[in-house]
Amino acid sequence: MKTHLWSFVLSWSRVGINAMLFLAATRFLTLSEIGLFATAFAPVRMIQGIHKAALPDAVIILGGSRGRIEALFAVSLVSGARCRLVLQFLAGPSIPCC
């Protein structure tokens, strides 16, 4: 298959899976519970969106050498772990660590 077709399938499969999960959640959760979940999950989605957009751009701008890609992966891993710890600290003890 061509690259642009795989990109299309990947993008729309994410949309379809998210829609199915939302529809499944509406069968089990009340409207206020869905709102609480969306509010709690918003910072996570915001960080993921920024991260997903920034990393491929950095690989393209900095060049695709193996060492730089590994360094960007390490930065990605460390920043993700830090963001998780900050969000866990802000949420309080209700979220288990591991």
N, C-alpha and C positions, 0 to 999 in steps of 0.2 A: 504494500500500500504506500501511497505517497505521504510525505511528511505532513502536508497541510490537512489531509484527510484524518490522520491520526490526531492532530491537534484539535480538529473540530469534534471528533468523537470524544476525546478526553474532556474538553471543555463542557460539552453538553451532557456527558454522563455525570459529571459533578453536579450540574444543575438538576438533572433528573433524580439523582440519589438524594440531594438535599430536599427536593420537593416531596419525594416519597417519605423521607424521615419526618418532615413537618406534618404531612397528612397522617402518618402513624401516631405522632405525638398528640395531634388534636383528638384522637379517639380515646386517649388515656389521661390527658391532662386538662385541667380547667383553663379558661382564658387567662386568669390571673397567674397561674403557674407557668404558662407559656411565656407570659410577659416577664416574669421573674427570671426564667431561664435565659431569655433573650438579653435581658439587662446584664446578667452575670457573664454571659458569653461574649458580649460586645467588645470588651477590651482584648480578649483573646483573638477574635476575628480581625480586629484592627491591626494588631501586631503581625498576624499571619499575612495579611494583605500587603503590608509594607515590606515584610521580609520576602515574600514571594516575588514582589516587583523589583526589589533592590538587588537581590543576589544574581539573577541572570544578567541584569544590566551591568553589574560590577565585573562579571566574567567577560562580557563583551568589551567593555571599555578598557579593562586592564590587560586584556589578552588572555588567550586560553592555555597558557603554559601550565604544566602539571603542578608545579610548586605553588603557583598563585591560586589555582583551583582548590588545592588542599588547604591553603591558608584561609581562603574564603569559607570553606567548609568548617574549619575550626572556629572562625569568628562566628559563623552561623550557630554552631552548636553551643558555644559559650554564651552568646547573647540570648539564645532561646532558653537556656537554663537560668540565666539571671532574670529574665522576664517572668519565668514561671515562679521563681522564688519570691519576687516582688509581689506578683499577684496573689500568691499563697499567703504572704505576710499580710497583705491588705484584706484578704478574705477572712482571716482569723483561723482559729484551730478547727473549724468545721471540715476542712478539706484535708484528707490524709496525705501524707508526704509521698509514700511509695506504694 
